[in-house]
Amino acid sequence: MKCGVVLAAALVAILSLGSIAAADLRISPEMELLAGVLTQTSWMDNRGPQGPGNEYFRALKAFFAGYKEHKAVAIAEEFSKTGFTFDAPPAFICHLGPLPGLELAYEYSDYLIGRAGGREKLEEFRLALIGLARESNFLEFFAQWEPYLDESLAPSREGFREDVLTEWLQEFFGWSAGEFHLIMAPSMFPGGGYGANATDQDGRMVVFQIIRENGSSSDRPEFPTSTNLELLTIHELGHSFVNPSLEAYPERAKAVKPLMWPVREIMKQQAYPTVSIFLNEQVLRGVEVIAARELYGPEMEAWVIANNEEWGFYLTRFVAEQLQFYQANRDVYPTFREFVPHLFDQLEAYQAEHSRWDARLFGRFLR
């Protein structure tokens, strides 16, 4: 979820639930409805493009300019001011069905309800979006742009190996998602992406990746391609597997909060302000190392380590070593979930051993 720099990350495994549906890159009219609403709010102050933005974004923004006083825009602005930002609005859309009905396809997660300040606020926003889409005839606007947008995805689709990625993910984590959805967002910026997940009526996990436009194009929307796209996919989809596994142990996360202290400022700058979020991201960075080594080779592995350490994830090598132990002992730990208590044991031991932080080592992160 880091802006600008595309990193690598983790993903899913296989053992009990069989194969998953193949993922395909697509642009979602529902996500574009949300993006259009956000163009009329203070969201754009921090999440806007460099310069005027790509030509589709400019058209979308102009299309919704006449609806600044709409209830959907007012709710979105309130959300932006109360912390329902970054991944939360896209994750909200991932819980909804297609336009024009925009029915609730997957029950809202506790995470979303907590971020919004109540389920009723999410429902109020959903109903307001339905009304805005109908009043503006948004689907007609989107249909006019759809061939252009689909053509803009051609560079990203070329050579994209979703089958290789999902096979690796399944094997690594030890379980399978019911579905993967890869959504390209030409009016969300800058670069990088968001990960989200929902649970269907059968209790299966439905995993979403939202990939933002690079933010510097004034012509066609531009997205990651080739290895960068694959590594970003591994990272964002990996959140749906790493996050719930770690967050099942909130007290253990609190116990290792001092591990975040040396890099608290650089984490805050990247919108990772809590120890829970920091641990999710740090463990994902360790998974990135394993994925880079096995899928791309030692040069990419070295780049992933160096890049993550530069962004303050100083435990990347240590976590990768623990994940190697996990891989070597799958008879004891068939899934990543079962390995997490041991991982916390090792983090606590590391913390005890390094209880006196060396300011010379961590000073560059405290700026």
C-alpha positions in Angstrom: 0.0 0.0 0.0 3.0 2.3 -0.3 2.7 5.2 -2.7 4.9 5.6 -5.7 7.4 2.8 -5.1 6.0 -0.6 -6.1 7.1 -3.3 -3.8 6.7 -7.0 -3.5 4.7 -9.1 -1.1 2.9 -12.2 -0.1 0.0 -14.4 -1.1 -2.1 -17.4 -0.5 -1.8 -21.2 -0.3 -3.5 -24.3 -1.2 -4.2 -27.3 1.0 -7.9 -27.7 1.6 -10.3 -25.6 -0.4 -9.2 -26.4 -3.9 -8.4 -24.1 -6.8 -9.4 -20.4 -7.0 -11.0 -18.5 -9.8 -8.6 -16.9 -12.1 -8.1 -13.1 -11.6 -8.6 -10.7 -14.4 -7.7 -7.0 -14.6 -10.8 -4.9 -15.0 -12.1 -1.4 -14.3 -15.2 -1.3 -12.1 -18.0 1.2 -12.7 -18.9 1.0 -9.0 -15.3 2.0 -8.0 -15.4 4.8 -10.6 -18.7 6.1 -9.1 -16.9 6.3 -5.8 -13.8 8.0 -7.4 -16.0 10.5 -9.1 -17.6 11.4 -5.8 -14.2 11.8 -4.2 -13.1 14.2 -6.9 -15.5 16.7 -5.3 -14.1 16.4 -1.7 -11.0 17.2 0.2 -9.8 13.6 -0.5 -8.1 15.2 -3.5 -5.9 17.4 -1.3 -3.7 14.4 -0.4 -4.8 11.7 -2.9 -4.9 13.7 -6.2 -2.7 13.4 -9.2 0.5 15.3 -10.0 -0.8 18.1 -12.3 -4.2 17.9 -14.0 -4.4 14.1 -14.1 -5.1 11.7 -17.0 -7.8 12.7 -19.6 -10.4 10.2 -18.3 -10.0 11.5 -14.7 -10.5 15.1 -15.9 -13.7 14.1 -17.7 -14.9 12.2 -14.6 -14.2 15.2 -12.3 -16.0 17.5 -14.7 -19.0 15.1 -14.9 -19.5 15.2 -11.2 -18.8 19.0 -10.7 -22.5 19.7 -10.9 -23.3 17.4 -8.0 -21.1 19.0 -5.3 -24.1 19.6 -3.1 -25.4 16.0 -3.4 -25.8 14.0 -0.2 -23.3 11.4 -1.4 -20.6 14.0 -1.7 -21.5 15.4 1.7 -21.2 12.0 3.3 -17.9 11.3 1.5 -16.5 14.7 2.8 -17.5 13.8 6.3 -15.9 10.5 6.0 -12.7 12.1 4.8 -12.6 14.3 7.8 -13.3 11.5 10.3 -10.7 9.0 9.2 -12.6 6.9 6.7 -9.8 7.3 4.2 -7.1 5.4 2.3 -8.2 1.8 1.9 -11.6 2.2 3.6 -13.7 3.7 0.9 -12.5 1.3 -1.8 -13.0 -1.6 0.6 -16.6 -0.4 1.2 -17.3 -0.6 -2.6 -15.9 -4.1 -2.7 -18.7 -5.2 -0.4 -21.4 -4.0 -2.9 -23.0 -5.6 -5.9 -23.1 -4.0 -9.4 -24.9 -0.8 -10.4 -27.6 0.2 -10.7 -28.8 -1.7 -7.7 -25.6 -1.5 -5.7 -27.0 -4.1 -3.3 -25.0 -5.3 -0.3 -23.2 -8.4 -1.7 -21.1 -9.2 1.3 -21.9 -8.1 4.9 -19.8 -5.2 6.1 -16.7 -6.3 8.1 -16.2 -5.2 11.7 -13.1 -3.3 10.4 -15.3 -1.2 8.0 -18.0 -0.6 10.5 -15.4 0.6 13.0 -13.7 2.9 10.5 -17.1 4.4 9.5 -18.4 4.8 13.0 -21.4 2.5 12.5 -23.1 0.3 10.0 -25.9 2.8 9.5 -23.4 5.3 8.2 -22.2 2.8 5.6 -25.8 2.1 4.5 -26.6 5.8 4.3 -23.6 6.2 2.0 -24.6 3.2 -0.1 -28.2 4.6 -0.6 -26.8 8.0 -1.5 -24.5 6.6 -4.1 -27.5 4.7 -5.7 -29.4 8.0 -5.9 -26.5 9.9 -7.4 -25.8 7.2 -10.0 -29.5 7.3 -11.0 -29.8 11.1 -11.0 -26.6 11.7 -13.0 -27.1 8.8 -15.4 -23.6 7.7 -14.5 -23.7 4.3 -16.2 -24.3 6.1 -19.6 -21.2 8.2 -18.9 -19.1 5.1 -18.0 -20.3 3.2 -21.1 -19.0 5.9 -23.3 -15.6 5.7 -21.8 -15.5 1.9 -21.3 -13.8 0.9 -24.6 -11.1 3.6 -24.1 -10.5 2.4 -20.5 -10.3 -1.2 -21.5 -7.7 -0.4 -24.2 -5.7 1.4 -21.5 -5.3 -1.9 -19.6 -3.6 -3.6 -22.6 0.0 -2.9 -21.4 -0.8 -4.3 -17.9 -2.5 -7.4 -19.2 0.4 -8.3 -21.5 2.3 -11.2 -19.9 0.5 -10.9 -16.5 0.9 -14.3 -14.9 -2.0 -14.5 -12.5 -1.9 -18.3 -12.5 1.7 -18.4 -11.4 1.0 -15.8 -8.6 -2.1 -17.6 -7.3 -0.3 -21.0 -7.3 2.6 -19.5 -5.3 0.2 -17.8 -2.9 -1.8 -20.9 -2.2 1.3 -23.0 -1.6 2.8 -20.4 0.8 -0.1 -19.6 3.0 -1.7 -23.0 3.1 -5.3 -22.1 2.2 -7.3 -20.8 -0.7 -9.6 -17.8 -1.3 -12.9 -18.4 -3.0 -12.2 -15.6 -5.5 -9.7 -13.0 -6.5 -10.7 -9.6 -8.1 -8.1 -7.2 -9.5 -9.6 -3.8 -10.0 -7.7 -1.0 -11.8 -8.6 2.5 -10.6 -7.8 5.2 -13.2 -9.0 8.0 -11.0 -7.3 7.0 -7.8 -3.7 8.1 -7.1 -0.7 7.9 -6.8 0.6 4.4 -7.9 0.5 1.5 -5.6 -2.8 -0.1 -4.4 -5.2 -1.2 -1.7 -6.1 -4.7 -0.5 -9.5 -5.7 0.7 -11.4 -8.8 1.5 -15.0 -9.9 2.2 -16.7 -13.2 3.3 -19.4 -14.8 1.1 -22.4 -16.7 2.3 -20.5 -19.9 2.3 -17.8 -18.5 4.6 -15.2 -18.3 1.8 -12.8 -15.4 1.6 -13.2 -13.1 -1.4 -10.1 -11.1 -2.1 -9.8 -7.7 -3.9 -6.8 -5.7 -5.1 -7.4 -2.1 -6.2 -4.5 -0.8 -8.3 -4.2 3.0 -8.5 -3.1 5.0 -11.6 0.5 6.3 -11.5 -0.7 9.9 -11.0 1.6 11.6 -13.5 0.0 11.0 -16.9 -2.0 13.8 -18.6 -2.9 11.5 -21.4 -4.1 7.9 -21.1 -4.3 6.3 -17.6 -1.1 4.5 -16.8 -0.7 1.5 -14.5 2.1 -0.8 -13.4 3.2 -3.5 -15.9 5.3 -6.6 -16.0 7.2 -7.5 -12.8 6.1 -4.4 -11.0 2.5 -5.3 -11.4 3.1 -8.9 -10.3 4.9 -7.8 -7.2 2.3 -5.3 -6.4 -0.4 -8.0 -6.8 1.4 -10.3 -4.4 1.6 -7.5 -1.8 -2.0 -6.2 -2.0 -3.7 -9.6 -2.2 -1.4 -10.8 0.6 -3.0 -8.4 3.0 -6.1 -10.6 3.0 -4.1 -13.5 4.4 -1.5 -11.8 6.6 -3.8 -9.3 8.3 -6.4 -11.6 9.8 -3.8 -14.1 10.8 -1.8 -11.5 12.8 -4.8 -9.6 14.1 -6.2 -12.7 15.7 -3.6 -12.0 18.5 -4.1 -8.3 19.5 -2.6 -8.6 22.9 0.6 -10.2 21.4 0.8 -7.3 19.0 0.6 -4.8 21.8 3.4 -6.6 23.6 5.8 -5.9 20.7 4.8 -2.3 20.3 8.4 -1.1 21.2 9.5 -2.7 17.9 7.7 0.1 16.1 9.1 2.9 18.2 12.4 3.4 16.3 10.6 4.0 13.0 7.3 5.5 14.3 7.7 8.7 12.3 8.5 7.2 8.9 5.6 4.7 9.5 3.2 7.6 10.2 4.3 9.3 7.0 3.3 6.2 5.1 -0.1 5.9 6.9 0.9 3.0 9.1 0.3 4.6 12.5 -0.5 1.6 14.7 1.6 -1.4 15.8 -1.0 -3.7 14.2 -0.7 -2.1 10.8 3.1 -1.9 11.1 3.3 -5.6 11.9 1.0 -6.5 8.9 3.2 -4.5 6.6 6.5 -5.7 8.1 5.5 -9.4 7.8 4.3 -8.8 4.2 7.7 -7.3 3.5 9.2 -10.6 4.7 6.9 -12.5 2.4 8.0 -10.3 -0.4 11.6 -11.5 0.1 10.6 -15.1 -0.2 8.4 -14.4 -3.2 11.1 -12.4 -5.0 13.7 -15.1 -4.4 11.4 -17.9 -5.7 9.7 -16.2 -8.5 12.4 -13.8 -9.8 15.8 -14.7 -8.4 18.5 -13.3 -6.2 18.8 -9.8 -7.8 15.1 -9.0 -7.2 15.4 -10.5 -3.7 18.3 -8.1 -2.9 16.3 -5.2 -4.4 13.3 -6.0 -2.3 15.3 -6.2 0.9 17.1 -2.9 0.3 14.0 -1.0 -0.8 12.0 -2.2 2.3 14.8 -1.3 4.7 15.1 2.1 3.1 11.4 2.7 3.9 11.9 1.8 7.6 11.1 -1.9 7.6 14.3 -2.8 9.4 13.0 -6.2 10.4 12.6 -7.4 6.8 15.6 -9.8 6.9 14.7 -11.1 10.3 11.1 -11.8 9.4 12.2 -13.5 6.1 14.4 -15.8 8.2 11.4 -16.8 10.3 9.4 -17.4 7.2 12.1 -19.7 5.9 11.8 -21.6 9.1 8.1 -21.9 8.5 8.7 -23.2 5.0 11.1 -25.8 6.3 8.7 -27.0 9.0 5.4 -27.3 7.2 4.8 -30.6 8.8 4.5 -28.7 12.1 2.9 -25.6 10.6 0.6 -26.7 7.8 -0.7 -23.1 7.4 0.6 -19.6 8.1 -2.2 -19.2 10.7 -0.7 -22.0 12.7 2.8 -20.4 12.5 1.8 -17.0 13.7 2.2 -17.8 17.5 5.7 -18.9 16.9 6.4 -15.8 14.8 5.2 -13.6 17.8 7.5 -15.7 20.0 10.5 -14.7 17.8 9.5 -11.1 17.6 9.3 -10.9 21.4 12.7 -12.5 21.7 14.1 -10.0 19.2 12.6 -7.2 21.2 14.1 -8.5 24.5 17.5 -8.8 22.9 17.4 -5.3 21.4 15.8 -3.5 24.2 18.3 -0.7 24.1 18.0 0.8 20.6 21.1 2.2 19.0 20.3 5.8 17.9 23.1 5.7 15.4 21.3 2.8 13.6 17.8 4.2 13.7 18.4 7.9 13.7 17.7 8.3 9.9 14.1 7.0 10.5 13.4 9.5 13.2 13.6 12.6 11.0 
